[in-house]
């Protein structure tokens, strides 16, 4: 094979030709003939028995060329990438091919190239960071939720109030006709929880157990197609009205709901765990903002093939999480209620951002000489053993070492960028709002 006319375009694409000698092409053509001969009809011959020369004489000398080129394409493409040191991404395309009188085949390929990344500022990035704090109101709210979850419900002989839990039957009608999904018996509902459509629960207030009632509502415009925007009447009958009896907020309560003996100890634990959770969230947000800032500072043109592949990767991850591994791509998209175009539009922003982030981390790793050391790999396998126990060895055998090392290096690159960043004091909300307003006014004046 010989590589010819390599032309790299500005939009991260390359066009090149690979010349395949006559002997190799003849072998591929003969292979295509053997594969297809049983499906070709030639008068006077049983299927599969017509000689190749007869088939070519009847259907044309080039009848097997497409399949022969397809047979040779992968090997020819990989050969060219090695010879020319082409770092390609996505799926290559055979743009054209030509077979000369000597049966030498020249195949023209087009492919996306790994994009050139020009790093901007990625060290010492300044990002606002607010030190997490826990207020008394947050602890009180958590205590209130816990009390509510541990409440006893007592039947009461009075009209329904907000906060009560009722047991009731209901059936919905539109224009006097019952609709599917609008009926239930002995349904339990906390009145005021917002579980039903707007206006429904408000009309239950004041009703009494053992009596029939009606609730009139209008379904929201953003609802099922059959009911969106329509007026409906629900016939209801309440069987029981139950009032929550909250436990006293004391040491006994703390003993019942936690491992602590006193309410003060329980509150202190809630505060510590809340602070830990908020700190973790703040650190993750800071990390994301630092990486995003570094991404915004770099210059790169991302090939469409990389964005499409990342969107499909997101889709496959979703399939795995839903237990739908192996489901066809088109069926997965349809199961989401999306068209191909709608799926692409929805996934593109996140996919493009993720690709840019990975390109950034790869470029930082290269610039800083970061590698996956033996210690890094040992640590990875140690975590694997801790997470999976006896199954770790089997999982270890299935791991793609190259991908594992890539992920380790990217994590080290992210850690490098974040550790070099500087936490700054957040601007007061009034100042931020004033700047945003000023920016909007400036934009309007420019318009």
C-alpha positions as CSV (number, residue, x, y, z in Angstrom):
1,X,0.0,0.0,0.0
2,X,1.1,3.6,-0.7
3,X,-0.4,6.7,0.9
4,X,-0.8,9.7,-1.4
5,X,-2.1,13.3,-1.4
6,X,-2.6,13.8,2.3
7,X,-4.4,17.1,2.7
8,X,-5.2,18.5,6.2
9,X,-8.1,21.0,6.3
10,X,-8.6,23.9,8.7
11,X,-11.7,22.3,10.3
12,X,-9.8,19.4,11.8
13,X,-10.4,17.1,8.8
14,X,-8.1,15.3,6.5
15,X,-8.4,13.9,3.0
16,X,-5.9,11.3,1.7
17,X,-5.7,8.4,-0.7
18,X,-4.4,4.9,-0.3
19,X,-3.2,3.0,-3.3
20,X,-3.8,-0.7,-3.1
21,X,-1.8,-3.0,-5.4
22,X,-3.5,-5.2,-8.0
23,X,-2.8,-8.4,-6.2
24,X,-4.3,-7.4,-2.9
25,X,-7.3,-5.9,-4.7
26,X,-7.8,-9.0,-6.7
27,X,-7.9,-11.1,-3.5
28,X,-10.5,-8.8,-2.0
29,X,-12.6,-9.0,-5.2
30,X,-12.4,-12.8,-5.2
31,X,-13.4,-12.9,-1.5
32,X,-16.4,-10.6,-2.3
33,X,-17.4,-13.0,-5.1
34,X,-17.3,-16.0,-2.8
35,X,-19.4,-14.2,-0.2
36,X,-22.0,-13.0,-2.6
37,X,-22.2,-15.7,-5.2
38,X,-25.0,-17.7,-3.5
39,X,-27.3,-14.7,-3.8
40,X,-26.7,-14.0,-7.5
41,X,-28.9,-15.5,-10.1
42,X,-27.4,-16.5,-13.5
43,X,-29.5,-18.3,-16.0
44,X,-28.3,-21.9,-16.7
45,X,-26.5,-22.2,-13.4
46,X,-27.6,-23.2,-9.9
47,X,-27.3,-20.5,-7.3
48,X,-23.7,-20.2,-6.2
49,X,-22.3,-22.2,-9.1
50,X,-21.8,-19.5,-11.8
51,X,-18.1,-18.8,-12.3
52,X,-17.0,-15.3,-11.4
53,X,-16.1,-14.5,-15.0
54,X,-19.7,-15.3,-16.1
55,X,-21.2,-13.2,-13.3
56,X,-18.9,-10.3,-14.2
57,X,-19.8,-10.7,-17.8
58,X,-23.5,-10.5,-17.1
59,X,-23.5,-7.8,-14.4
60,X,-20.3,-5.8,-15.1
61,X,-16.7,-6.2,-14.2
62,X,-17.2,-3.9,-11.2
63,X,-20.0,-5.8,-9.5
64,X,-17.8,-6.9,-6.6
65,X,-15.8,-3.7,-6.3
66,X,-17.8,-2.0,-3.6
67,X,-17.6,-5.0,-1.3
68,X,-13.9,-5.5,-2.1
69,X,-13.2,-1.9,-1.1
70,X,-15.2,-2.3,2.1
71,X,-13.1,-5.4,2.9
72,X,-9.9,-3.5,2.4
73,X,-10.9,-0.1,3.9
74,X,-10.1,-0.6,7.6
75,X,-6.7,-2.0,6.9
76,X,-5.9,0.7,4.4
77,X,-7.1,3.5,6.7
78,X,-5.0,2.2,9.7
79,X,-2.0,1.8,7.4
80,X,-2.3,5.5,6.3
81,X,-2.7,6.7,9.9
82,X,0.5,4.8,11.0
83,X,2.5,6.0,8.0
84,X,1.4,9.7,8.3
85,X,1.1,9.8,12.1
86,X,-2.5,10.9,11.8
87,X,-4.3,11.1,15.1
88,X,-7.9,10.5,14.0
89,X,-11.3,10.6,15.8
90,X,-14.7,9.4,14.8
91,X,-15.6,7.0,12.0
92,X,-13.7,7.4,8.8
93,X,-15.5,7.7,5.5
94,X,-14.7,6.3,2.1
95,X,-15.3,9.3,-0.1
96,X,-14.5,7.6,-3.4
97,X,-12.4,4.9,-5.1
98,X,-11.0,4.3,-8.5
99,X,-9.7,1.1,-10.2
100,X,-7.4,1.7,-13.1
101,X,-6.8,-0.5,-16.1
102,X,-4.1,-2.4,-14.2
103,X,-6.6,-3.2,-11.4
104,X,-4.8,-0.9,-9.0
105,X,-7.4,0.5,-6.6
106,X,-7.0,4.0,-5.1
107,X,-9.3,4.7,-2.2
108,X,-10.0,8.3,-1.0
109,X,-10.7,8.7,2.7
110,X,-12.0,11.6,4.7
111,X,-11.7,11.7,8.5
112,X,-11.8,14.0,11.5
113,X,-8.5,14.7,13.2
114,X,-7.9,15.0,16.9
115,X,-8.3,18.8,17.4
116,X,-5.4,21.2,18.1
117,X,-5.8,22.6,21.6
118,X,-4.3,26.0,22.4
119,X,-4.3,26.2,26.2
120,X,-5.2,29.6,27.7
121,X,-4.6,30.4,31.4
122,X,-5.1,27.3,33.6
123,X,-2.9,28.0,36.5
124,X,-3.8,30.3,39.4
125,X,-7.4,30.8,38.2
126,X,-9.4,33.0,40.6
127,X,-12.9,31.6,41.4
128,X,-15.3,32.9,44.1
129,X,-15.8,30.5,47.0
130,X,-18.2,31.0,49.9
131,X,-17.2,29.2,53.1
132,X,-20.1,26.9,54.0
133,X,-22.1,27.6,57.2
134,X,-25.0,26.0,58.9
135,X,-27.8,28.1,60.3
136,X,-30.1,27.3,63.3
137,X,-33.0,27.5,60.8
138,X,-31.6,24.7,58.8
139,X,-31.2,22.5,61.8
140,X,-34.8,23.4,62.9
141,X,-36.1,22.5,59.5
142,X,-34.4,19.1,59.6
143,X,-35.8,18.4,63.1
144,X,-39.3,19.4,61.9
145,X,-39.0,16.9,59.0
146,X,-37.9,14.2,61.4
147,X,-40.7,14.9,63.8
148,X,-43.2,14.8,60.9
149,X,-41.9,11.4,59.7
150,X,-42.3,10.1,63.2
151,X,-45.7,11.6,63.8
152,X,-48.7,9.5,65.0
153,X,-51.9,10.0,63.1
154,X,-55.1,10.1,65.2
155,X,-58.6,10.0,63.7
156,X,-60.5,13.2,64.5
157,X,-64.2,14.2,64.2
158,X,-63.9,17.6,62.5
159,X,-63.7,19.1,59.0
160,X,-60.5,18.7,57.1
161,X,-57.6,21.1,57.7
162,X,-54.4,21.6,55.9
163,X,-51.8,19.3,57.3
164,X,-54.3,16.5,57.9
165,X,-54.0,13.1,56.2
166,X,-57.2,11.9,54.7
167,X,-58.4,8.5,53.3
168,X,-60.8,9.1,50.5
169,X,-62.3,7.9,47.2
170,X,-62.4,10.1,44.1
171,X,-63.4,9.8,40.5
172,X,-62.9,12.5,37.8
173,X,-65.2,13.5,35.0
174,X,-64.7,15.8,31.9
175,X,-68.0,16.9,30.3
176,X,-69.8,14.3,32.5
177,X,-67.6,11.4,31.2
178,X,-65.2,9.5,33.5
179,X,-61.6,9.5,32.2
180,X,-58.9,6.9,32.5
181,X,-56.6,7.2,35.5
182,X,-59.0,9.6,37.3
183,X,-60.3,7.1,39.9
184,X,-59.0,5.7,43.2
185,X,-60.4,4.2,46.4
186,X,-59.1,4.5,49.9
187,X,-56.4,6.9,48.7
188,X,-54.2,8.4,51.4
189,X,-53.3,12.1,50.9
190,X,-51.7,14.8,53.0
191,X,-53.8,17.8,52.4
192,X,-51.6,20.7,51.4
193,X,-48.7,18.6,50.2
194,X,-49.2,19.7,46.6
195,X,-49.5,16.1,45.3
196,X,-52.5,16.8,43.2
197,X,-53.1,19.4,40.5
198,X,-53.4,23.1,41.7
199,X,-56.7,23.9,43.4
200,X,-57.7,20.3,44.2
201,X,-56.4,20.0,47.8
202,X,-57.6,23.5,48.7
203,X,-61.2,22.5,48.0
204,X,-60.8,19.5,50.3
205,X,-60.4,21.8,53.3
206,X,-63.6,22.0,55.3
207,X,-65.1,18.7,54.0
208,X,-66.1,16.1,56.5
209,X,-65.7,12.3,56.8
210,X,-68.7,10.3,55.7
211,X,-70.0,13.0,53.3
212,X,-69.9,13.2,49.5
213,X,-68.3,16.3,47.9
214,X,-67.1,17.8,44.6
215,X,-63.9,19.4,43.5
216,X,-63.8,21.5,40.4
217,X,-60.4,22.1,38.7
218,X,-58.8,23.0,35.4
219,X,-56.0,20.8,34.2
220,X,-52.7,22.7,33.5
221,X,-51.8,23.3,29.9
222,X,-48.7,21.3,30.4
223,X,-50.4,18.0,31.1
224,X,-51.3,14.9,29.2
225,X,-52.7,15.6,25.7
226,X,-56.1,14.2,26.6
227,X,-56.7,16.4,29.6
228,X,-54.5,19.5,29.1
229,X,-56.4,22.7,29.8
230,X,-59.8,21.0,30.3
231,X,-62.2,21.6,33.2
232,X,-62.9,18.6,35.3
233,X,-65.2,17.6,38.2
234,X,-64.1,15.1,40.9
235,X,-66.6,13.4,43.0
236,X,-65.0,12.6,46.4
237,X,-66.0,10.8,49.6
238,X,-63.8,11.1,52.7
239,X,-63.6,8.0,54.9
240,X,-61.2,9.3,57.6
241,X,-59.6,12.6,58.7
242,X,-56.3,12.0,60.6
243,X,-54.4,14.7,62.5
244,X,-50.7,14.4,63.0
245,X,-49.5,14.2,66.6
246,X,-45.8,15.3,66.6
247,X,-43.5,13.9,69.2
248,X,-42.0,16.2,71.7
249,X,-38.7,17.7,70.8
250,X,-36.7,16.4,73.8
251,X,-34.0,13.9,74.8
252,X,-36.5,11.0,74.4
253,X,-37.1,12.0,70.8
254,X,-33.3,12.1,70.2
255,X,-33.0,8.5,71.6
256,X,-35.8,7.3,69.4
257,X,-34.5,8.7,66.1
258,X,-30.8,8.6,66.6
259,X,-27.9,6.9,68.4
260,X,-27.6,9.8,70.8
261,X,-28.9,10.2,74.4
262,X,-29.6,13.9,74.4
263,X,-31.2,16.4,72.0
264,X,-28.1,18.6,72.1
265,X,-25.9,15.7,71.0
266,X,-28.3,14.9,68.2
267,X,-28.4,18.6,67.1
268,X,-24.6,18.8,67.1
269,X,-24.4,15.7,64.9
270,X,-26.9,17.1,62.5
271,X,-24.9,20.3,62.3
272,X,-21.6,18.5,61.7
273,X,-23.1,16.3,59.0
274,X,-24.9,19.2,57.3
275,X,-21.6,21.2,57.3
276,X,-19.8,18.2,55.8
277,X,-22.4,17.8,53.1
278,X,-22.4,21.5,52.3
279,X,-18.6,21.7,52.2
280,X,-18.5,18.7,49.8
281,X,-21.0,20.4,47.6
282,X,-19.1,23.8,47.7
283,X,-15.8,22.1,46.9
284,X,-17.4,20.2,44.0
285,X,-18.9,23.5,42.7
286,X,-15.6,25.2,43.0
287,X,-13.9,22.4,41.2
288,X,-16.4,22.6,38.4
289,X,-16.1,26.4,38.1
290,X,-12.3,26.2,37.9
291,X,-12.4,23.6,35.2
292,X,-15.1,25.5,33.3
293,X,-13.0,28.7,33.5
294,X,-9.9,26.8,32.1
295,X,-12.1,25.4,29.3
296,X,-13.3,28.9,28.4
297,X,-9.8,30.1,28.3
298,X,-8.6,27.6,25.8
299,X,-9.0,27.6,22.0
300,X,-10.2,24.5,20.2
301,X,-12.6,23.5,17.3
302,X,-14.3,20.3,18.3
303,X,-15.1,17.9,15.4
304,X,-18.8,17.0,15.1
305,X,-18.0,13.4,15.3
306,X,-16.6,13.7,18.8
307,X,-19.7,15.5,20.0
308,X,-22.0,12.8,18.4
309,X,-19.9,10.0,20.0
310,X,-20.1,11.7,23.4
311,X,-23.9,12.1,23.1
312,X,-24.2,8.4,22.2
313,X,-22.0,7.6,25.2
314,X,-24.5,9.5,27.4
315,X,-27.3,7.5,25.9
316,X,-25.6,4.2,26.5
317,X,-24.9,5.2,30.1
318,X,-28.6,6.0,30.5
319,X,-29.4,2.6,29.0
320,X,-27.1,0.9,31.5
321,X,-28.7,2.8,34.5
322,X,-32.2,1.8,33.3
323,X,-31.2,-1.9,32.7
324,X,-31.7,-1.5,29.0
325,X,-28.2,-2.5,27.9
326,X,-28.3,-4.0,24.4
327,X,-31.4,-2.0,23.4
328,X,-31.0,-0.5,19.9
329,X,-30.0,3.1,19.7
330,X,-33.1,4.2,17.7
331,X,-35.4,2.4,20.2
332,X,-33.7,4.1,23.1
333,X,-34.2,7.5,21.6
334,X,-37.9,6.6,20.9
335,X,-38.3,5.4,24.5
336,X,-37.4,8.9,25.6
337,X,-40.2,10.3,23.4
338,X,-37.6,12.1,21.2
339,X,-36.9,12.3,17.5
340,X,-33.3,11.9,16.2
341,X,-33.1,15.7,15.7
342,X,-34.6,16.5,19.1
343,X,-32.2,14.1,20.8
344,X,-29.2,15.7,19.1
345,X,-30.4,19.2,20.0
346,X,-31.0,18.2,23.7
347,X,-27.7,16.4,24.1
348,X,-25.4,18.7,22.1
349,X,-24.6,21.3,24.8
350,X,-23.6,18.8,27.5
351,X,-21.8,16.6,25.1
352,X,-19.8,19.4,23.6
353,X,-18.9,20.7,27.0
354,X,-17.7,17.3,28.2
355,X,-15.6,16.8,25.1
356,X,-14.0,20.2,25.6
357,X,-13.3,19.3,29.2
358,X,-11.6,16.1,28.2
359,X,-9.5,17.9,25.6
360,X,-8.5,20.5,28.2
361,X,-7.4,17.8,30.6
362,X,-5.5,15.9,27.9
363,X,-3.7,19.1,26.9
364,X,-2.8,20.0,30.5
365,X,-1.5,16.5,31.2
366,X,0.7,16.8,28.1
367,X,1.9,20.2,29.1
368,X,2.7,19.2,32.6
369,X,4.1,15.8,31.8
370,X,1.5,14.0,33.9
371,X,1.5,10.2,33.7
372,X,-0.2,7.2,35.3
373,X,2.4,5.8,37.6
374,X,2.6,2.3,39.1
375,X,1.5,3.8,42.4
376,X,-1.6,5.4,40.7
377,X,-2.6,2.0,39.2
378,X,-2.0,0.2,42.5
379,X,-4.3,2.7,44.2
380,X,-6.9,2.2,41.6
381,X,-6.9,-1.6,42.1
382,X,-6.9,-1.1,45.8
383,X,-10.1,0.9,45.6
384,X,-11.5,-1.7,43.3
385,X,-10.8,-4.4,45.9
386,X,-12.4,-2.3,48.7
387,X,-15.5,-1.7,46.6
388,X,-16.1,-5.2,45.1
389,X,-14.3,-7.6,47.5
390,X,-13.9,-11.1,46.1
391,X,-15.2,-10.0,42.7
392,X,-12.4,-7.4,42.2
393,X,-10.1,-9.9,40.5
394,X,-12.7,-10.8,37.9
395,X,-13.5,-7.1,37.3
396,X,-9.8,-6.3,37.0
397,X,-9.5,-8.7,34.0
398,X,-12.2,-6.9,32.2
399,X,-10.7,-3.4,32.6
400,X,-9.2,-1.8,29.5
401,X,-5.8,-0.8,30.8
402,X,-5.4,2.0,28.3
403,X,-8.7,3.6,29.2
404,X,-7.9,3.2,32.9
405,X,-4.6,5.0,32.5
406,X,-6.3,7.8,30.5
407,X,-8.8,8.3,33.2
408,X,-6.1,8.4,35.9
409,X,-4.2,11.0,34.0
410,X,-7.2,13.2,33.4
411,X,-8.1,13.1,37.1
412,X,-4.5,14.1,37.9
413,X,-4.8,17.0,35.4
414,X,-8.0,18.2,36.9
415,X,-6.5,18.0,40.4
416,X,-3.5,20.0,39.1
417,X,-5.7,22.8,37.7
418,X,-7.9,22.9,40.8
419,X,-5.0,22.8,43.3
420,X,-3.4,25.8,41.6
421,X,-6.6,27.8,41.7
422,X,-7.3,30.6,44.1
423,X,-10.4,30.9,46.2
424,X,-11.6,34.5,46.3
425,X,-14.3,36.3,48.3
426,X,-17.7,36.2,46.6
427,X,-19.0,39.6,45.6
428,X,-22.0,40.9,47.6
429,X,-25.3,40.1,45.9
430,X,-26.1,43.8,45.5
431,X,-22.8,44.4,43.7
432,X,-23.3,41.4,41.4
433,X,-26.8,42.5,40.5
434,X,-25.6,46.0,39.8
435,X,-22.9,44.6,37.4
436,X,-25.4,42.4,35.6
437,X,-27.8,45.4,35.3
438,X,-25.0,47.6,34.0
439,X,-24.0,44.9,31.5
440,X,-27.6,44.6,30.3
441,X,-27.9,48.3,29.9
442,X,-24.6,48.4,28.0
443,X,-25.8,45.7,25.7
444,X,-29.1,47.5,25.0
445,X,-27.2,50.7,24.2
446,X,-25.0,48.7,21.8
447,X,-28.1,47.2,20.2
